[in-house]
Amino acid sequence: MAADRRRPAAKAALADLDASEARARIGRGEIRAVELVEACLERIGEREPAVCAFAHLDRDHALKQAEFLDRYRATGQPLGALHGVPVGIKDIIDTADMPTENGTVLDSGRRPQEDATVVARLRAAGAVILGKTVTTELAVYSPGPTRNPHDPERTPGGSSSGSAAAVAARMVPLAVGTQTNGSVIRPAAFCGVVGFKPSRGMISRAGALVQSPILDAVGVFARSVADAALICDAVAGHDPRDRATRLAAPPALSQFAASRPPVRPSLAFVKGPVWNQAEPGTADAFAELCAELGDDIVEIDLAAPFAEAHRLHGALMLADIARNYARYTERGWERISERLRGMIEEGRTVLATDYAEAIDRIELLNALLEQVFDRFDAIVTPAAPGEAPQGLQSTGSPAFCTIWTYCGVPAVTLPLLAGPDGMPMGVQLVGRRGHDGRLLRTANWLVERLSQEAGEGVAMGASS
């Protein structure tokens, strides 16, 4: 009887394992993939009614995947890097065995014929595709049903709302999302998890909803920097179906991120052109952070051309939405939200000269960023204006992510701070384009640096 009473608690604890530990324990035979998936499904049963993170969940199918992986392990053959680890997939990324409805009634019941590249690579790495996570309407701004796991009266952010919330609620250790403005970094910050948007071209977007080919990126959600590196290593690399990817050696992010910096990192604190949107609590928190870091961080100003970045990004995004969502306007204009209709109408007015200028300026701004990264290992800046806003009618502002998405540089948010209401607040680190490993190594160093100063209980454990 005592053993029976202990088993539910032990089983529930499996859902709290991070991805790296879960994979290691499955590899050593200490737990089975089925046990881990069952624990995640139990957690989903407990929290999903309040959080609403999943757009599609087939419990039997998830368990069948896990059972297959357990049988495969018994053969003694080599295991993939994510063998048995459950992953949530944003519902704008195609899955051949599950619906992909893109957050719109216009795609209700849509069943893709094949997996997106990122999903195929996750399967090859041994991951269990647990379910499809909620997205905003066509990955733009109209919210879905997902609520913030820390406060159900607050937004989880968007558009990768379900992915961020599922990891924060410990329903799943890893999830995949996308970002065209702030759709990975912002919800990760609001929900108190690690969110990582790699350099443009690191992860294939083939099989994901196309919003803006120049801006779209696949990103990940995890409970640690190490886990973010682990899943990215599994899915990164060249894909002929996505011309933004490069034919190059795998990035080996896990190895790089876990290494010690050869010299003490130097950080640049950047307020940026939208600092006037920062809430008082954000300004206070970052002032304290900079004071804590002392000589390791220096405040700098971005060059004058960055003042135009938000306008340029907007021209690209709106024009591309108008073009790429034309099929939806033709099928059901009246079934698209008023806000998205307004964006489409505005995108139709973008001049070709403005669009061309927006493309050309990307390289200019990256050249200016190269000068910053010649001196600093990473830029430190807020991930969002403040805590997750009250109410569910908005997903919050992506303004603090816009420049970095526009430039295609890597960005990671760390749940290191808390706001005035006790909600998570993200610290965004931005790195040199193509140097994702160095950025994650610096992020790990920052976590350790602050952990040593604060002792136990730093906000890296903020997810609930």
VENKACOR-V707671 format. One record per backbone hydrogen bond with DSSP energy under -1.0 kcal/mol. CO is the residue of the C=O (numbers start at 1). NH is the residue of the N-H. Records with the same first field share a line. If there is no record, write none. Layout:
CO: NH ; NH
This chain:
1: 5
2: 6
3: 7
6: 10
7: 11
8: 12
9: 13
12: 15
13: 16
14: 17
18: 22
19: 23
20: 24
21: 25
22: 26
23: 27
24: 28
25: 30 ; 31
26: 29
32: 36
33: 37
34: 38
35: 39
36: 40
37: 41
38: 42
39: 43
40: 44
41: 45
42: 46
43: 47
44: 48
47: 50 ; 51
48: 52
51: 147
53: 134
56: 132
58: 62
59: 63
60: 64
61: 65
62: 66
63: 67
64: 68
65: 69
66: 70
67: 71
68: 72
69: 73
70: 74
72: 75
73: 76
80: 83
82: 85
85: 128
87: 130
88: 176
89: 133
90: 93
91: 102
92: 209
94: 116
101: 104
102: 138
104: 107
105: 108
107: 110
110: 100
116: 120
117: 121
118: 122
119: 123
120: 124
121: 125
122: 127
123: 126
125: 82
126: 84
128: 87 ; 130
131: 89
132: 55 ; 56
133: 91
134: 162
136: 139
137: 140
142: 137
151: 154
153: 391
154: 148
159: 136 ; 161
160: 164
161: 165
162: 166
163: 167
164: 168
165: 169
166: 171 ; 172
167: 170
174: 88
175: 221
176: 90
177: 219
179: 217
182: 186
183: 160
184: 188
185: 189
186: 190
187: 191
188: 192 ; 193
194: 222
195: 413
196: 220
197: 411
199: 202
202: 237
205: 208
206: 117
207: 94
212: 216
217: 179
219: 177
220: 196
221: 175
222: 194
224: 228
225: 229
226: 230
227: 231
228: 232
229: 233
230: 234
231: 235
232: 236
239: 242
242: 245
246: 248
252: 256
253: 257
254: 258
266: 377
267: 298
268: 380
269: 300
272: 275
274: 277
275: 278
279: 283
280: 284
281: 285
282: 286
283: 287
284: 288
285: 289
286: 290
287: 291
288: 292
289: 293
290: 294
293: 296
294: 297
296: 267
298: 269
303: 306
304: 307
305: 308
306: 309
308: 312
309: 313
310: 314
311: 315
312: 316
313: 317
314: 318
315: 319
316: 320
317: 321
318: 322
319: 323
320: 324
321: 325
323: 326
325: 329
326: 330
327: 331
328: 332
332: 335
333: 336
337: 341
338: 342
339: 343
340: 344
341: 345
342: 346
343: 347
344: 348
346: 349
347: 350
351: 355
352: 356
353: 357
354: 358
355: 359
356: 360
357: 361
361: 365
362: 366
363: 367
364: 368
365: 369
366: 370
368: 372
369: 373
370: 374
372: 375 ; 376
378: 268
379: 430
380: 270
381: 428
385: 279
389: 155
398: 401
401: 405
402: 406
403: 407
404: 409
408: 200
410: 431
411: 197
412: 429
413: 195
414: 416 ; 427
417: 425
419: 422
423: 419
425: 417
426: 383
427: 414
428: 381
429: 412
430: 379
432: 435
435: 439
436: 440
437: 441
438: 442
439: 443
440: 444
441: 445
442: 446
443: 447
444: 448
445: 449
446: 450
447: 451
448: 452
449: 453
450: 454
451: 455
458: 461
459: 462
